Amino acid sequence: MHFSEPAIDDHPLAPFYRALGHKVLSRNGVVWADAGRFSLMSVPCNQKLTLTKENIQDLLRASGRMIAVFPTTEKTGITVTDFWLRDKSYSLSFLQRQFRQHVIKNEETCDVRLISWEELSQIGLNVNRNTMERRGLKMHKCIQLESWKQICAVASTIKGLEVFGCFYKGDLAGYLVSWIYNDICQGIMLHRDSKYNYLGAGNSLVYGFTRQMIQRPEINSVSMGRGWFPIVESLDRFRRHAGYVDETLRLGVVLHPRWEKILGSRITHTVLKKLTVWTGGRLNLKNDLEVLQAAAITQL
């Protein structure tokens, strides 16, 4: 099967990620999507997989990617934080003090509610453009009107794929996309407009979404995904302040067989370390080095 080619056993989320412009494979009960310049990541990002090294390298061959990152059931790789909310009594008291103050301050001005994909297709473009510019992302389909409408049309056909919007005086300040499967709600995408940062609208959005979801009788847990790898402390802190609880997850990293000897060698790691020091971090090699070091200790 060619990379990004729809399959009979397509994962439910594959059409959505494909519509966003990702190259996608559906295997092992998850979506494998391209991430960054070289990587392949599994979605949902915290669904544990029992796979051999050969399984993963077959995926890398099919995708042409150099590195695969995925949660593993094995006691190998690195430990990352997984963020969950499982308490149905979730309320303002769960929030960190400053986070809670923002939410209380916005109670009269910010409205957080479930919206239709049709509505998002009409009002989401400015939020997307601001998010892409701020993050330095090149997801062109999110910032063009016709392709954005097509994305929302595809999303509307996927069972359990929902979107919550946060509105300030009627204007969309941000939105959060989630997928419901079994008794779990998984947050998978959050876009926000930075001009509402002073309000803490993102706080209101995450709290409102979480509270409304966990109160549904059919949902027993809400996930905001695992921590990023390499770690981004500010994102982890935000989820903790929103009342999500740390759980642990083992993350495996496997290299494409063609590049394994070169990228996995100690000589390569030493060169990257020295370059990082000599350039003062200007080449942004620290993250690449952490990924390669994780691959070196992943034993499948």
C-alpha positions as CSV (number, residue, x, y, z in Angstrom):
1,M,0.0,0.0,0.0
2,H,1.4,3.4,-0.9
3,F,1.8,6.1,1.7
4,S,-1.4,8.0,2.2
5,E,-3.5,5.7,0.0
6,P,-7.0,5.0,1.5
7,A,-7.4,1.4,2.5
8,I,-10.3,-0.9,3.2
9,D,-9.4,-1.1,6.8
10,D,-8.8,2.7,7.1
11,H,-8.7,4.0,10.7
12,P,-11.7,6.3,11.4
13,L,-9.4,9.3,11.9
14,A,-7.3,8.6,8.7
15,P,-9.6,10.7,6.4
16,F,-9.4,13.7,8.7
17,Y,-5.6,13.7,8.9
18,R,-5.4,13.1,5.1
19,A,-7.7,16.0,4.5
20,L,-5.4,18.2,6.7
21,G,-2.6,17.4,4.3
22,H,-0.8,14.7,6.2
23,K,0.6,11.6,4.6
24,V,-1.1,8.7,6.3
25,L,-1.0,5.0,6.9
26,S,-3.6,2.9,8.8
27,R,-2.0,0.0,10.5
28,N,-2.0,-1.7,13.9
29,G,-5.3,-0.1,14.9
30,V,-3.9,3.5,14.7
31,V,-3.1,6.2,12.2
32,W,0.5,6.7,11.3
33,A,1.0,10.3,10.2
34,D,4.0,12.3,9.1
35,A,5.3,14.8,11.7
36,G,8.0,17.4,11.2
37,R,10.7,16.9,8.7
38,F,11.5,13.2,9.3
39,S,9.2,11.5,11.7
40,L,6.2,9.2,11.7
41,M,3.9,9.3,14.7
42,S,1.0,7.2,15.8
43,V,-2.5,8.6,16.5
44,P,-4.1,8.5,19.1
45,C,-0.8,9.6,20.5
46,N,-1.2,7.7,23.8
47,Q,-2.6,4.4,22.5
48,K,-0.1,1.7,23.5
49,L,1.1,-0.7,20.8
50,T,2.7,-4.1,20.9
51,L,4.9,-4.2,17.9
52,T,8.3,-5.6,16.9
53,K,11.2,-3.6,15.5
54,E,10.6,-5.3,12.2
55,N,6.9,-4.1,12.2
56,I,8.0,-0.5,12.7
57,Q,10.7,-0.6,10.1
58,D,8.2,-2.0,7.6
59,L,6.1,1.1,8.3
60,L,9.1,3.3,7.8
61,R,9.9,1.7,4.5
62,A,6.3,2.2,3.3
63,S,6.3,5.8,4.4
64,G,9.8,6.8,3.4
65,R,10.2,8.5,6.9
66,M,13.4,8.1,8.9
67,I,12.1,7.9,12.5
68,A,8.9,6.4,14.1
69,V,7.7,7.5,17.5
70,F,5.0,5.5,19.3
71,P,3.7,4.4,22.7
72,T,4.8,0.9,23.5
73,T,3.6,-1.8,25.9
74,E,7.2,-2.9,26.4
75,K,9.4,-1.7,29.2
76,T,11.8,0.1,26.9
77,G,12.5,3.5,25.3
78,I,11.8,6.6,27.4
79,T,9.1,7.5,29.9
80,V,6.8,10.5,29.1
81,T,3.8,12.0,30.9
82,D,0.3,11.1,29.8
83,F,-2.5,13.5,30.8
84,W,-5.9,12.2,31.9
85,L,-9.0,13.4,33.7
86,R,-11.1,10.5,35.1
87,D,-13.0,12.2,37.9
88,K,-16.6,13.0,37.1
89,S,-16.7,15.6,39.9
90,Y,-14.3,17.8,37.9
91,S,-14.9,21.5,38.7
92,L,-13.2,24.8,39.3
93,S,-11.6,23.4,42.4
94,F,-9.4,21.1,40.3
95,L,-7.7,24.1,38.6
96,Q,-4.4,25.7,39.6
97,R,-5.1,29.1,41.2
98,Q,-4.1,31.4,38.3
99,F,-5.7,29.1,35.8
100,R,-9.0,29.2,37.8
101,Q,-8.9,33.0,38.1
102,H,-8.8,33.3,34.3
103,V,-11.8,31.0,34.0
104,I,-13.8,32.8,36.6
105,K,-13.0,36.2,35.1
106,N,-14.2,35.0,31.7
107,E,-17.5,33.4,32.9
108,E,-19.6,36.3,31.7
109,T,-17.7,37.0,28.4
110,C,-16.5,33.6,27.1
111,D,-18.9,31.1,25.9
112,V,-17.6,27.5,25.4
113,R,-19.9,25.2,23.5
114,L,-20.1,22.4,21.1
115,I,-20.4,23.6,17.5
116,S,-21.0,22.0,14.1
117,W,-18.3,21.4,11.5
118,E,-20.4,23.5,9.2
119,E,-20.2,26.5,11.6
120,L,-16.4,26.0,12.0
121,S,-15.9,25.9,8.3
122,Q,-17.3,29.5,8.2
123,I,-15.6,31.0,11.2
124,G,-12.4,29.0,11.8
125,L,-10.0,30.4,9.1
126,N,-8.6,33.4,11.1
127,V,-7.9,31.2,14.1
128,N,-6.1,28.7,11.8
129,R,-4.0,31.4,10.2
130,N,-2.9,32.9,13.5
131,T,-2.1,29.4,14.9
132,M,0.0,28.4,11.8
133,E,1.9,31.7,11.8
134,R,2.6,31.5,15.6
135,R,3.8,27.9,15.4
136,G,5.7,28.3,12.2
137,L,3.6,25.5,10.6
138,K,3.0,25.1,6.8
139,M,-0.4,23.4,6.8
140,H,-1.7,25.3,3.8
141,K,-5.0,23.5,3.6
142,C,-6.0,25.0,6.9
143,I,-5.5,28.6,5.8
144,Q,-7.3,28.5,2.4
145,L,-11.1,28.8,2.4
146,E,-12.0,26.1,-0.1
147,S,-9.6,23.5,1.3
148,W,-10.7,24.4,4.9
149,K,-14.3,23.8,3.9
150,Q,-13.3,20.4,2.5
151,I,-11.5,19.5,5.7
152,C,-14.6,20.3,7.8
153,A,-16.8,18.4,5.3
154,V,-14.7,15.3,5.8
155,A,-14.6,15.8,9.6
156,S,-18.4,16.0,9.7
157,T,-18.7,12.4,8.4
158,I,-16.5,10.8,11.1
159,K,-18.3,9.3,14.0
160,G,-17.2,10.7,17.3
161,L,-15.2,13.6,15.9
162,E,-16.5,16.8,17.6
163,V,-15.4,20.4,18.0
164,F,-15.8,22.9,20.8
165,G,-15.5,26.6,20.2
166,C,-14.6,29.4,22.7
167,F,-16.4,32.6,21.8
168,Y,-15.5,36.1,23.1
169,K,-18.4,38.6,22.5
170,G,-19.5,36.4,19.6
171,D,-16.0,36.0,17.9
172,L,-14.2,32.7,17.8
173,A,-11.2,32.9,20.1
174,G,-10.2,29.2,19.7
175,Y,-11.5,25.7,19.1
176,L,-10.6,22.2,20.3
177,V,-11.2,19.0,18.2
178,S,-11.8,15.7,20.1
179,W,-12.6,12.1,19.1
180,I,-14.8,9.9,21.2
181,Y,-14.2,6.1,21.1
182,N,-15.4,3.5,23.5
183,D,-15.8,5.5,26.8
184,I,-12.9,7.8,26.1
185,C,-12.8,11.4,24.8
186,Q,-9.4,12.2,23.3
187,G,-8.4,15.8,22.6
188,I,-6.5,15.8,19.3
189,M,-6.1,19.4,18.1
190,L,-6.3,22.8,19.7
191,H,-6.1,26.1,17.7
192,R,-6.4,29.5,19.2
193,D,-6.1,33.2,18.3
194,S,-3.2,34.8,20.2
195,K,-5.0,38.2,20.3
196,Y,-7.2,36.7,23.1
197,N,-4.2,35.6,25.2
198,Y,-4.7,38.5,27.6
199,L,-8.1,37.0,28.5
200,G,-6.8,33.4,29.1
201,A,-9.4,32.2,26.5
202,G,-7.4,29.0,26.1
203,N,-8.0,28.3,29.8
204,S,-11.7,28.8,29.4
205,L,-11.8,26.6,26.3
206,V,-10.0,23.6,27.9
207,Y,-11.9,23.8,31.2
208,G,-15.3,24.2,29.4
209,F,-14.6,21.3,27.0
210,T,-13.3,19.0,29.8
211,R,-16.2,19.8,32.2
212,Q,-18.9,19.2,29.5
213,M,-17.2,16.0,28.2
214,I,-16.6,14.3,31.6
215,Q,-20.3,15.0,32.6
216,R,-21.6,12.9,29.7
217,P,-22.8,9.6,31.1
218,E,-21.1,7.6,28.3
219,I,-17.7,9.1,28.9
220,N,-15.5,7.9,31.8
221,S,-12.2,9.6,30.9
222,V,-10.9,12.6,29.0
223,S,-7.4,12.7,27.6
224,M,-5.3,15.7,26.5
225,G,-2.7,13.4,25.1
226,R,0.8,12.6,26.1
227,G,3.6,15.1,26.7
228,W,5.5,16.2,23.6
229,F,8.8,14.5,22.8
230,P,11.2,16.2,23.1
231,I,9.5,17.7,26.2
232,V,7.9,21.1,26.0
233,E,7.5,22.1,29.7
234,S,5.1,24.9,29.1
235,L,2.5,22.6,27.4
236,D,2.8,20.0,30.2
237,R,2.4,22.7,32.9
238,F,-0.7,24.0,31.1
239,R,-2.4,20.6,31.2
240,R,-1.5,20.1,34.9
241,H,-2.9,23.5,35.7
242,A,-6.2,22.5,33.9
243,G,-6.6,19.7,36.4
244,Y,-5.3,16.8,34.3
245,V,-3.4,14.1,36.2
246,D,0.0,12.8,35.3
247,E,0.2,9.2,34.3
248,T,3.3,7.5,32.8
249,L,3.7,6.1,29.3
250,R,6.6,4.4,27.6
251,L,7.6,5.8,24.3
252,G,9.5,3.8,21.7
253,V,11.7,5.4,18.9
254,V,12.8,3.3,15.9
255,L,15.0,4.3,13.0
256,H,14.6,3.4,9.3
257,P,16.9,0.4,8.6
258,R,18.7,2.4,5.9
259,W,19.7,5.1,8.4
260,E,20.0,3.1,11.6
261,K,23.8,2.5,11.6
262,I,24.6,6.1,10.7
263,L,22.1,7.9,12.9
264,G,22.4,5.4,15.8
265,S,26.1,5.5,16.1
266,R,27.9,7.0,19.0
267,I,30.1,9.0,16.6
268,T,27.1,10.7,15.2
269,H,25.7,11.5,18.6
270,T,29.1,12.9,19.7
271,V,29.3,15.1,16.6
272,L,25.8,16.5,17.2
273,K,26.6,17.2,20.8
274,K,29.8,19.2,19.8
275,L,27.9,21.0,17.1
276,T,25.2,22.0,19.6
277,V,27.9,23.4,21.9
278,W,30.0,25.1,19.2
279,T,27.0,26.8,17.6
280,G,25.3,27.8,20.9
281,G,22.2,25.8,19.9
282,R,21.6,27.9,16.8
283,L,21.3,24.8,14.5
284,N,18.5,23.5,16.8
285,L,20.1,20.0,17.0
286,K,19.3,19.3,20.6
287,N,15.8,17.9,19.9
288,D,17.2,15.7,17.1
289,L,19.9,14.4,19.4
290,E,17.3,13.5,22.1
291,V,15.3,11.5,19.6
292,L,18.4,9.6,18.4
293,Q,19.3,8.9,22.0
294,A,15.8,7.5,22.7
295,A,16.2,5.3,19.6
296,A,19.4,3.9,21.0
297,I,17.7,2.7,24.2
298,T,14.5,1.3,22.5
299,Q,14.9,-2.5,22.5
300,L,12.1,-4.3,20.8
